[in-house]
Amino acid sequence: MTTTLPPLSIPVTATLVAGGALATHDYSLVHHDRQAALAAGTRDIFMNILTTTGLVGRYVTDWGGPRVRLSSVSIRLGHPVHPGDTLTFAGEVTEYDEATRQATITVTADTDGGQHASGAVVAVLPEDIQDAPAPTTHDKEESR
């Protein structure tokens, strides 16, 4: 049994792209200087991986609440994200250990242009989470 997280859509602005890059000390010009990005062959400045990673974490904690503890975030980047795009997150709890309350959540982040990021987050969920996943027993049952 799996639990599907509600989608989250984030309008991407130049402020989000440049601010995220600068906040993570990524001073590469393609993240905040439009002329440099155009010269590099992209259509505009584009989001850096650390901003994407932070937004993936936000997506999981928006669902689970501020007491969710992220143990790991592992993502791969695909299609770049530019100002004017909308980044839409989707996720699903694919593994859950009731004893430790540890969940593995697969996450994707898409734009109209394609998939921007995909990966998995391992998180420990608080006891009082409203939408806690059901304990998984499918591993043994589905393999039969």
Secondary structure per residue as TSV (DSSP state, phi and psi in degrees):
chain	resnum	aa	ss	phi	psi
A	1	M	-	360.0	141.3
A	2	T	-	-125.3	159.6
A	3	T	E	-116.8	127.7
A	4	T	E	-95.4	129.7
A	5	L	E	-79.1	149.0
A	6	P	E	-68.0	147.7
A	7	P	E	-67.3	155.5
A	8	L	E	-133.2	124.6
A	9	S	E	-110.9	132.0
A	10	I	E	-125.1	118.1
A	11	P	E	-69.6	130.1
A	12	V	-	-93.4	124.5
A	13	T	-	-115.5	163.9
A	14	A	H	-61.3	-35.4
A	15	T	H	-63.5	-42.9
A	16	L	H	-62.9	-45.6
A	17	V	H	-64.2	-53.8
A	18	A	H	-69.2	-42.1
A	19	G	H	-63.2	-41.4
A	20	G	H	-63.6	-41.6
A	21	A	H	-64.6	-46.7
A	22	L	H	-67.4	-37.3
A	23	A	H	-65.1	-27.0
A	24	T	T	-99.5	14.0
A	25	H	T	60.9	32.3
A	26	D	-	-99.7	98.6
A	27	Y	-	-94.7	14.4
A	28	S	-	-58.8	129.3
A	29	L	G	-59.6	-28.4
A	30	V	G	-67.0	-10.1
A	31	H	G	-97.9	-9.0
A	32	H	T	-146.4	-4.4
A	33	D	-	-120.7	106.9
A	34	R	H	-59.6	-41.8
A	35	Q	H	-63.3	-39.2
A	36	A	H	-66.7	-38.8
A	37	A	H	-64.9	-43.8
A	38	L	H	-62.2	-41.5
A	39	A	H	-64.2	-27.5
A	40	A	T	-82.9	-3.1
A	41	G	T	96.5	10.4
A	42	T	-	-101.2	165.7
A	43	R	S	-81.0	-13.9
A	44	D	S	-174.1	-179.1
A	45	I	-	-60.9	156.1
A	46	F	-	-138.6	154.6
A	47	M	-	-66.4	140.9
A	48	N	-	-88.7	165.9
A	49	I	H	-66.8	-32.3
A	50	L	H	-68.8	-35.3
A	51	T	H	-66.3	-43.8
A	52	T	H	-59.2	-44.8
A	53	T	H	-60.3	-42.3
A	54	G	H	-63.0	-39.1
A	55	L	H	-70.0	-33.9
A	56	V	H	-62.8	-44.7
A	57	G	H	-60.7	-42.5
A	58	R	H	-60.8	-41.5
A	59	Y	H	-58.3	-45.3
A	60	V	H	-69.6	-41.5
A	61	T	H	-74.5	-26.8
A	62	D	H	-61.6	-38.0
A	63	W	H	-74.8	-48.8
A	64	G	H	-89.5	-16.9
A	65	G	-	100.7	168.9
A	66	P	T	-68.7	-13.6
A	67	R	T	-94.7	3.4
A	68	V	-	-65.9	133.8
A	69	R	E	-106.5	116.8
A	70	L	E	-80.6	120.3
A	71	S	E	-87.7	-37.7
A	72	S	E	-157.4	150.6
A	73	V	E	-132.5	120.5
A	74	S	E	-129.6	112.9
A	75	I	E	-131.5	158.8
A	76	R	E	-119.5	138.8
A	77	L	E	-90.0	147.7
A	78	G	-	-126.3	-111.5
A	79	H	S	-65.1	134.1
A	80	P	-	-67.2	156.9
A	81	V	-	-115.8	128.2
A	82	H	-	-119.9	160.3
A	83	P	T	-54.1	139.4
A	84	G	T	98.5	-19.6
A	85	D	-	-77.5	162.0
A	86	T	E	-116.1	126.5
A	87	L	E	-97.5	119.3
A	88	T	E	-115.0	121.6
A	89	F	E	-96.6	143.0
A	90	A	E	-137.1	150.1
A	91	G	E	-155.7	162.1
A	92	E	E	-150.7	133.8
A	93	V	E	-76.6	116.1
A	94	T	E	-102.9	-20.3
A	95	E	E	-141.4	144.1
A	96	Y	E	-150.9	128.4
A	97	D	E	-108.5	110.4
A	98	E	T	-63.7	-35.4
A	99	A	T	-65.1	-41.6
A	100	T	T	-99.8	-10.5
A	101	R	T	61.8	24.8
A	102	Q	E	-88.3	129.1
A	103	A	E	-120.3	142.0
A	104	T	E	-105.5	124.9
A	105	I	E	-120.0	118.9
A	106	T	E	-83.5	139.0
A	107	V	E	-133.0	139.9
A	108	T	E	-126.9	152.2
A	109	A	E	-133.2	116.9
A	110	D	E	-118.6	153.2
A	111	T	E	-122.4	175.8
A	112	D	T	-61.6	-26.0
A	113	G	T	-82.2	-13.8
A	114	G	E	146.1	-174.6
A	115	Q	E	-79.3	121.9
A	116	H	E	-84.1	-42.7
A	117	A	E	-149.7	151.4
A	118	S	E	-149.0	151.7
A	119	G	E	166.4	-156.0
A	120	A	E	-140.0	147.4
A	121	V	E	-121.0	132.5
A	122	V	E	-105.1	126.3
A	123	A	E	-139.1	147.3
A	124	V	E	-99.3	123.2
A	125	L	-	-92.2	144.4
A	126	P	-	-68.7	157.1
A	127	E	T	-64.5	-29.8
A	128	D	T	-99.3	21.1
A	129	I	-	-61.1	134.5
A	130	Q	T	-70.6	-32.7
A	131	D	T	-115.9	42.9
A	132	A	-	-62.1	140.0
A	133	P	-	-68.4	152.0
A	134	A	-	-70.4	149.2
A	135	P	-	-57.5	140.6
A	136	T	-	-89.3	131.1
A	137	T	-	-128.7	2.2
A	138	H	H	-66.3	-23.7
A	139	D	H	-57.0	-45.2
A	140	K	H	-78.9	-40.8
A	141	E	H	-71.8	-41.1
A	142	E	H	-75.1	-19.4
A	143	S	T	-80.6	-7.2
A	144	R	-	-80.2	360.0
